[in-house]
């Protein structure tokens, strides 16, 4: 039998398997399944509009979230009052609202980057410093491609993977929502070399020892414990996890930070910094403070693009 005849049969089998899996998700998660399906469908519909229109719609979502979500609003307000105490009350409130607007834009931005043609994404994004990542890799060690929880970190990841095809991505699954996990995992794996569950740190260590380039964002791991340190962040005692430094110590990997930024006019910029020389050193705390200083320097440009919805004040 020819491959042309076999393909429709194979496609039917794949579809049948997928539908069976989704029926299982529906039985397991109930209303979460249908809510997720509807939300992804609506986001798919908004994808036909120009990105500027989608971002405007995202800002509306963010402002509504600010009005209705009391708990996240309380956390963001507490963080902004602590970290930006030099601002007056009016400025703090404006930053608070803009943070939610930025978060809302992320809701529509991420699916756009998942589904839009790569050529269209390339026209919107500027990457500076890709040579630093290549240089670190040529040193014959693993590379921790260090990201932070900025608003566009998920979106521009697609463009990064397109420009650097050997990127292994550490991600956090949606364990309580298998449909959302499947959809996002498929989108994230569109161009990544490999996806690794953040819980499987043994595999992360193994890949770094195999001299792979591994994307890792550990700035919002805030569980207190032996791997946590209280460090100054904008001069305020803040809980930080030492995961990045510990990985570098275990594997000898170089740390290359990068910072994405949303620009006016629905454009984006990705700054890749040179590898942080001298890390890891004998002073674990000093190493962590160097990373924090790099993050602070970037956040001064536009603090609204950071995720302030985690309570990390010590």
C-alpha positions in Angstrom: 0.0 0.0 0.0 1.4 3.4 -0.9 2.2 6.1 1.6 -0.5 8.3 0.0 -3.1 5.8 0.9 -1.8 5.3 4.4 -1.7 9.0 5.3 -5.5 9.6 5.6 -5.8 6.5 7.8 -2.9 7.7 10.0 -4.5 11.1 10.3 -7.8 9.6 11.4 -6.0 7.5 14.0 -4.2 10.6 15.3 -7.4 12.6 15.5 -9.2 9.7 17.2 -6.4 9.4 19.8 -6.5 13.2 20.4 -10.2 13.3 20.9 -10.1 10.3 23.3 -7.4 12.1 25.3 -9.5 15.3 25.4 -12.6 13.4 26.5 -10.5 12.1 29.4 -9.4 15.7 30.2 -13.1 16.7 30.2 -14.0 14.0 32.7 -11.1 14.7 34.9 -11.2 18.5 35.1 -14.9 19.3 34.4 -15.6 23.0 34.0 -11.8 23.9 33.8 -11.7 21.9 30.6 -14.5 23.8 28.9 -13.4 27.2 30.2 -9.9 26.5 28.8 -11.3 25.4 25.5 -13.5 28.5 25.2 -10.7 30.9 26.2 -8.2 29.4 23.7 -11.0 29.6 21.1 -11.6 33.3 21.8 -7.9 34.0 21.7 -7.7 32.3 18.4 -10.4 34.6 17.1 -8.7 37.7 18.3 -5.6 36.5 16.3 -7.2 37.7 13.1 -7.0 41.4 14.3 -3.8 43.5 13.9 -1.5 43.1 16.9 -2.0 46.7 18.0 -5.7 46.0 18.3 -5.0 42.9 20.2 -2.7 44.7 22.6 -5.3 47.4 23.2 -7.8 44.6 24.0 -5.1 43.1 26.4 -4.8 46.4 28.2 -8.6 46.4 28.7 -8.3 42.9 30.2 -5.5 44.0 32.5 -7.5 47.0 33.8 -10.5 44.9 34.4 -8.3 42.4 36.3 -7.0 45.3 38.4 -10.6 46.3 39.3 -11.9 42.8 40.0 -9.0 40.7 41.4 -8.5 42.0 44.9 -5.8 39.6 46.1 -3.4 40.1 43.2 -4.0 43.8 43.4 -3.1 43.8 47.1 0.1 41.9 46.4 1.1 44.2 43.5 0.3 47.3 45.5 2.4 46.1 48.5 5.3 45.3 46.2 5.3 48.6 44.5 4.9 50.6 47.7 8.0 48.7 49.1 10.3 48.7 46.0 9.3 52.2 44.7 8.9 54.1 47.9 10.5 57.1 46.3 7.4 57.6 44.1 4.4 59.5 45.5 1.0 57.8 46.0 -0.3 58.9 42.6 2.8 57.6 40.7 2.6 54.3 42.6 -1.0 53.9 41.7 -0.3 54.6 38.1 2.5 52.0 38.1 0.2 49.5 39.7 -2.5 50.0 37.0 0.2 49.9 34.2 1.5 46.6 35.6 -1.9 45.0 35.3 -2.3 46.5 31.8 1.1 44.9 30.8 -0.1 41.6 32.3 -3.3 41.8 30.2 -1.3 42.5 27.1 0.7 39.3 27.8 -2.6 37.3 27.7 -3.1 38.2 24.0 0.6 38.5 23.1 1.6 35.0 23.9 -0.9 33.3 21.5 0.0 35.8 18.8 3.6 34.7 19.0 2.6 31.0 19.2 0.5 31.1 16.0 1.8 33.9 13.8 4.1 33.1 10.9 7.8 33.4 11.9 8.6 35.9 9.2 6.0 38.3 10.7 7.5 37.8 14.2 11.0 38.5 12.9 9.9 41.8 11.5 8.6 42.9 15.0 11.6 41.7 17.0 15.2 43.0 17.3 17.8 40.7 18.9 21.0 42.3 20.1 23.9 40.2 21.5 23.2 36.8 20.0 27.0 36.5 19.5 27.4 36.4 23.4 25.3 33.2 23.5 27.4 31.7 20.7 30.6 32.8 22.4 29.6 31.2 25.7 28.8 27.9 23.9 32.1 27.8 22.2 33.9 27.6 25.6 33.0 24.0 25.8 30.7 24.1 28.8 26.9 24.1 29.3 25.2 27.5 29.2 22.4 28.7 31.5 20.4 31.1 29.3 19.1 33.1 32.2 15.6 34.6 31.8 13.4 36.6 34.2 9.7 36.8 34.6 9.2 39.9 32.4 6.0 40.3 30.6 7.3 39.2 27.2 9.6 36.4 28.3 7.2 33.7 26.9 6.3 35.6 23.7 9.8 36.3 22.4 10.9 32.8 23.3 9.5 31.7 19.9 11.8 34.2 18.1 14.8 33.2 20.2 14.3 29.5 19.5 14.0 30.4 15.8 17.3 32.2 15.9 19.0 29.6 18.1 17.7 26.2 17.3 19.6 24.3 20.0 17.7 25.8 23.0 16.6 23.4 25.7 13.7 25.0 27.7 12.9 24.4 31.3 9.2 25.1 31.9 6.5 24.7 34.5 3.6 22.4 33.5 0.0 23.2 34.3 -0.5 20.1 36.4 -4.1 20.9 37.4 -5.2 21.6 33.8 -4.0 18.9 31.4 -5.7 20.6 28.3 -4.0 23.9 29.0 -0.7 22.0 29.5 -1.0 20.1 26.2 -1.8 23.2 24.2 0.9 25.4 25.7 3.5 22.5 25.6 2.8 22.0 21.9 3.2 25.8 21.3 6.4 26.0 23.4 7.9 23.0 21.7 7.3 24.5 18.3 11.0 25.4 17.8 12.7 24.4 21.1 15.1 21.5 20.9 13.6 20.0 24.1 11.2 20.9 26.9 12.1 19.8 30.4 9.7 19.9 33.4 11.1 22.2 36.1 10.6 19.4 38.6 13.1 17.2 36.8 16.2 19.0 37.8 18.3 15.9 37.4 17.7 16.1 33.6 18.5 19.8 33.6 21.8 19.1 35.3 22.4 16.2 32.8 21.8 18.5 29.8 24.1 21.2 31.1 26.9 18.6 31.7 26.3 17.5 28.1 27.2 21.2 27.1 23.6 22.1 26.1 22.2 25.6 26.2 19.4 25.6 28.7 16.8 28.3 29.2 16.0 28.8 32.9 14.1 31.4 34.8 14.4 31.0 38.6 13.7 34.5 39.9 10.2 33.8 41.1 10.9 30.5 42.9 10.1 31.8 46.3 9.9 28.8 48.6 11.9 29.4 51.8 14.5 26.8 52.5 18.2 26.0 52.4 18.5 27.2 48.8 16.9 30.6 49.5 18.6 33.8 50.5 17.2 37.2 51.7 18.9 39.8 49.5 18.4 43.5 48.9 16.3 44.2 45.8 15.9 47.9 45.2 17.2 48.2 48.8 14.4 46.1 50.2 15.0 42.6 51.8 13.6 40.1 49.4 13.5 36.3 49.2 15.5 34.9 46.3 16.2 31.3 45.3 19.7 30.2 44.5 18.7 27.7 41.8 20.7 29.4 39.0 23.9 29.6 41.0 23.5 26.0 42.3 23.1 24.8 38.7 26.3 26.6 37.7 28.2 25.2 40.7 27.1 21.6 39.9 27.8 21.8 36.2 30.4 24.5 35.5 27.9 26.1 33.1 28.3 29.7 32.0 25.4 32.1 32.8 24.2 34.3 30.0 21.4 36.7 31.0 18.9 38.1 28.5 16.1 40.7 28.8 13.1 41.1 26.5 11.3 44.4 26.3 8.0 45.5 24.8 8.5 48.7 22.8 6.0 51.3 21.5 4.3 50.4 18.2 3.9 46.7 19.0 7.6 46.1 18.6 10.0 44.1 20.8 13.7 44.0 21.7 15.8 41.2 23.1 19.1 42.1 24.8 21.5 39.2 25.4 24.3 40.1 27.7 27.8 38.7 27.8 28.4 35.7 30.1 28.8 36.7 33.8 32.5 36.0 34.3 33.6 34.8 37.7 30.4 33.0 38.5 30.2 30.7 40.3 32.7 32.1 42.9 33.3 31.1 46.5 30.7 33.6 47.6 27.3 32.3 46.7 25.5 35.3 48.1 27.7 37.8 46.1 27.0 35.8 42.9 23.2 36.1 43.5 23.5 39.8 44.2 25.3 40.3 40.8 22.4 38.7 39.0 19.9 40.8 41.0 21.8 44.0 40.1 21.5 43.1 36.4 17.7 42.7 36.9 17.4 46.0 38.8 19.2 47.8 36.0 16.7 46.6 33.4 13.6 47.2 35.5 14.5 50.8 36.0 13.6 51.3 32.3 10.0 50.1 32.7 9.1 48.4 36.0 5.6 47.8 34.8 6.9 44.9 32.6 7.9 42.8 35.5 5.6 40.3 37.2 4.8 41.8 40.6 2.0 39.4 41.5 4.3 37.3 43.8 4.8 38.2 47.4 8.5 37.9 48.1 9.1 40.5 50.7 11.1 39.0 53.6 
